[in-house]
């Protein structure tokens, strides 16, 4: 059963239970809420997640029979992605002191922008001393959604248990590395080079992704991820998870193919407010996916991508990232690639494009060298996962010392039936 409050069809406004998030919890306002002591002594109320209409929406809060002479109230509008288990993000904060609230007759009106594929909740707390009293509390959204305003509720699908047939020759067996020149047509874990951007496979990937076939770091990275999916993903793969920044091209392409795609953008605790619905709209590439299809198949939320998201464990056919090493230390990236596999189903694909420095003695910042990549591969193998053999020989002119090249790493989650 969903814990999201849904309106009756045709309703013009949507009343909310101010204590819906924690029905048994007692409010800071004596006599309101439930009977259980609150673990947060500042807690006044918090609604359950709800779906407002799309666009500019007002939430109207009223303290009935208000009496207050001192205290400061903090009101919050919070957003959450429709993806289960994701965290709330504060998108608006309003602070009112006792005098302002009393002068308004106990009425607070908050206006905010509501986006598709986001849930919203409203909360209030008082962190200082107060004598606030009220006989009741009501919360009302001024516009309930129509059935067309939001996509379908999120549903999990059964786990896959087989890996793609015919890929065994590309995987690590007795040897970790391969001295053959890397090719995009038959990708393995490999370093990128301008030569690969001359292959028909590169041009084909650029056409599919709606990009000019310019031989750039970014384009090679996108082409490599797409070619790896074509070669290694479970047949019929339908659910994909992307980490990091610049997720729009791949999310739009695969959503346009009818696949379910989730993106996790890296958001730190000190970053600006993050509304997943607003962020999702900015990711769509119109040439690759229509608006309705995109919002039906794509979701995004913001968090620390180094985390493991329990609600997403064992759920995805494909994981990918491009440039995620720039968002963390090298050691953190090693464990990000390994721990991230818990989000994949048995036999599923993880493909990561990272910054690689060929010269082991060069100053490399957050880029990885051959030792780091071999360490990831060896650790993945030690936990019964599969790795596509490593190709460091690329046949291009050696770059200047310390210059980064793209390197694509391909892992397969263990536990599948071959």
KEGUVO-666309 format. One line per 8 residues: number of its first residue (from 1); their letters; for each residue x, y, z of C-alpha. Coordinates in steps of 0.5 Angstrom, whole numbers, plus 500, padded with zeros to 3 digits. Example, Ala and Ser with C-alpha at 12.3 -4.5 7.8 and 13.67 -1.06 7.14 Angstrom:
# KEGUVO-666309
1 = AS = 525:491:516  527:498:514 $
This chain:
# KEGUVO-666309
1 = XXXXXXXX = 500:500:500  503:507:498  504:512:504  503:518:499  497:522:500  493:522:493  486:526:492  480:524:490 $
9 = XXXXXXXX = 479:525:483  476:532:481  478:535:488  480:542:487  484:542:494  487:537:498  487:537:505  493:534:509 $
17 = XXXXXXXX = 494:531:515  499:535:519  501:529:523  501:524:517  508:523:517  508:520:524  501:519:527  503:517:534 $
25 = XXXXXXXX = 508:523:535  506:528:540  507:535:538  511:541:541  504:544:541  501:541:547  495:537:546  496:536:538 $
33 = XXXXXXXX = 498:530:535  499:523:538  501:521:545  508:518:544  513:523:546  517:526:540  524:524:539  525:531:537 $
41 = XXXXXXXX = 523:536:542  522:541:537  517:537:532  511:541:531  508:537:525  510:534:519  505:531:513  506:525:509 $
49 = XXXXXXXX = 509:526:502  503:528:497  503:530:490  500:537:488  498:539:482  504:541:477  506:548:477  506:554:482 $
57 = XXXXXXXX = 502:551:488  500:554:495  500:550:502  496:554:507  497:552:514  493:555:520  493:555:527  486:555:530 $
65 = XXXXXXXX = 485:559:537  493:561:537  496:564:543  503:566:543  508:571:546  515:568:544  518:563:540  521:562:533 $
73 = XXXXXXXX = 517:557:528  521:554:522  517:552:516  519:547:511  517:545:504  521:538:502  521:534:496  523:527:495 $
81 = XXXXXXXX = 524:523:488  518:518:487  524:512:487  523:508:494  527:510:499  530:516:497  532:522:502  528:528:502 $
89 = XXXXXXXX = 531:535:500  529:542:503  527:546:497  524:552:501  525:555:509  521:560:512  522:563:519  517:567:523 $
97 = XXXXXXXX = 517:569:530  511:569:535  509:577:533  509:575:526  505:569:527  500:572:532  499:578:527  497:574:521 $
105 = XXXXXXXX = 492:570:526  496:564:526  495:563:518  502:562:514  501:561:506  507:558:503  508:558:495  512:553:491 $
113 = XXXXXXXX = 513:550:485  511:543:484  514:538:479  513:532:476  516:525:479  517:529:486  513:528:492  512:534:497 $
121 = XXXXXXXX = 511:534:504  511:540:509  514:541:516  514:546:522  519:546:528  520:550:534  528:550:536  527:555:542 $
129 = XXXXXXXX = 523:557:548  516:558:546  509:558:550  505:557:543  498:554:544  493:552:539  486:548:539  487:545:532 $
137 = XXXXXXXX = 492:545:526  490:545:519  494:544:512  491:545:505  494:545:498  490:549:494  491:545:488  490:538:488 $
145 = XXXXXXXX = 493:534:481  489:531:475  491:524:473  495:527:468  500:531:472  504:525:475  507:519:472  505:512:475 $
153 = XXXXXXXX = 507:510:482  514:506:482  514:499:482  520:494:482  520:488:477  523:481:479  531:480:479  534:477:473 $
161 = XXXXXXXX = 539:471:474  543:470:468  548:474:464  549:475:457  551:469:453  557:469:448  561:474:452  566:469:456 $
169 = XXXXXXXX = 572:470:451  572:478:453  572:477:461  578:476:465  580:468:466  587:467:467  590:474:465  588:480:467 $
177 = XXXXXXXX = 590:484:461  590:484:454  595:487:449  590:487:443  589:494:441  582:497:444  576:497:439  569:500:440 $
185 = XXXXXXXX = 566:495:436  568:490:441  569:494:447  573:491:453  575:495:459  580:500:456  583:506:455  580:511:450 $
193 = XXXXXXXX = 584:514:444  582:518:438  583:512:433  577:509:436  573:515:434  574:514:427  571:507:428  564:506:425 $
201 = XXXXXXXX = 562:504:432  563:511:434  559:514:429  553:509:430  553:511:437  553:518:436  548:518:431  544:514:436 $
209 = XXXXXXXX = 545:519:442  544:525:437  551:528:438  556:530:432  561:525:432  567:530:434  573:526:437  572:528:444 $
217 = XXXXXXXX = 573:526:451  566:527:453  563:523:446  568:517:447  565:516:454  558:516:452  560:512:446  564:507:450 $
225 = XXXXXXXX = 558:506:455  553:505:450  557:500:446  558:496:453  551:496:454  550:493:447  555:488:448  554:486:456 $
233 = XXXXXXXX = 548:488:458  543:482:460  538:481:454  532:485:455  535:490:460  530:495:462  532:498:469  538:502:469 $
241 = XXXXXXXX = 542:507:474  546:512:473  551:516:478  554:523:478  553:529:473  551:530:466  546:524:466  542:527:461 $
249 = XXXXXXXX = 544:524:454  544:517:456  538:518:461  534:521:455  536:516:450  534:510:454  528:513:457  526:514:449 $
257 = XXXXXXXX = 527:507:448  522:505:454  527:503:459  526:505:466  532:510:468  534:513:475  540:518:476  543:520:482 $
265 = XXXXXXXX = 546:527:482  552:528:487  549:533:492  553:534:499  550:537:505  552:544:504  549:544:497  543:549:495 $
273 = XXXXXXXX = 536:546:495  535:540:490  528:539:488  528:532:484  522:534:479  526:540:477  532:537:476  529:531:472 $
281 = XXXXXXXX = 526:536:467  533:540:466  536:533:464  531:531:458  534:532:451  528:533:447  531:530:441  532:523:444 $
289 = XXXXXXXX = 525:523:448  519:526:449  516:530:455  511:525:457  515:519:455  521:522:459  517:523:465  514:516:465 $
297 = XXXXXXXX = 520:512:465  526:517:468  527:519:475  533:523:479  534:524:486  540:528:489  545:524:495  552:523:496 $
305 = XXXXXXXX = 553:518:491  558:514:495  553:511:499  549:505:498  542:506:498  538:500:501  532:500:497  535:500:491 $
313 = XXXXXXXX = 539:494:492  539:488:487  534:492:482  538:494:476  540:491:470  545:496:468  549:501:472  554:507:469 $
321 = XXXXXXXX = 558:513:471  562:518:467  567:522:471  565:520:478  572:520:480  572:527:480  567:527:486  571:523:491 $
329 = XXXXXXXX = 578:521:493  582:516:489  581:511:495  573:513:495  572:511:488  575:504:488  570:503:493  565:506:490 $
337 = XXXXXXXX = 565:502:484  565:495:488  560:497:493  556:500:488  555:493:485  550:491:490  545:495:486  545:491:481 $
345 = XXXXXXXX = 542:484:479  546:478:479  549:478:472  548:485:471  553:490:468  556:496:471  560:500:466  564:506:469 $
353 = XXXXXXXX = 568:511:465  574:515:469  580:519:468  586:515:467  594:518:467  598:513:463  605:516:467  605:512:474 $
361 = XXXXXXXX = 610:518:476  606:524:474  602:528:478  595:526:477  590:529:482  584:525:482  585:521:476  587:514:477 $
369 = XXXXXXXX = 593:510:474  594:503:472  595:500:479  589:503:481  585:500:476  588:493:476  586:494:484  579:495:482 $
377 = XXXXXXXX = 579:489:478  583:484:482  578:486:488  572:485:484  574:478:482  576:476:489  568:477:491  566:473:485 $
385 = XXXXXXXX = 564:478:480  567:478:473  571:484:469  572:485:462  580:484:461  584:490:461  587:494:455  592:499:457 $
393 = XXXXXXXX = 595:499:450  592:504:445  596:505:439  596:513:440  601:518:441  603:518:448  600:524:451  604:529:455 $
401 = XXXXXXXX = 606:527:462  600:528:467  595:529:462  588:525:463  585:520:458  578:516:459  578:509:461  572:505:461 $
409 = XXXXXXXX = 572:499:466  567:494:465  564:489:471  559:484:472  555:483:478  557:476:481  552:470:482  549:469:475 $
417 = XX = 547:463:472  552:463:466 $
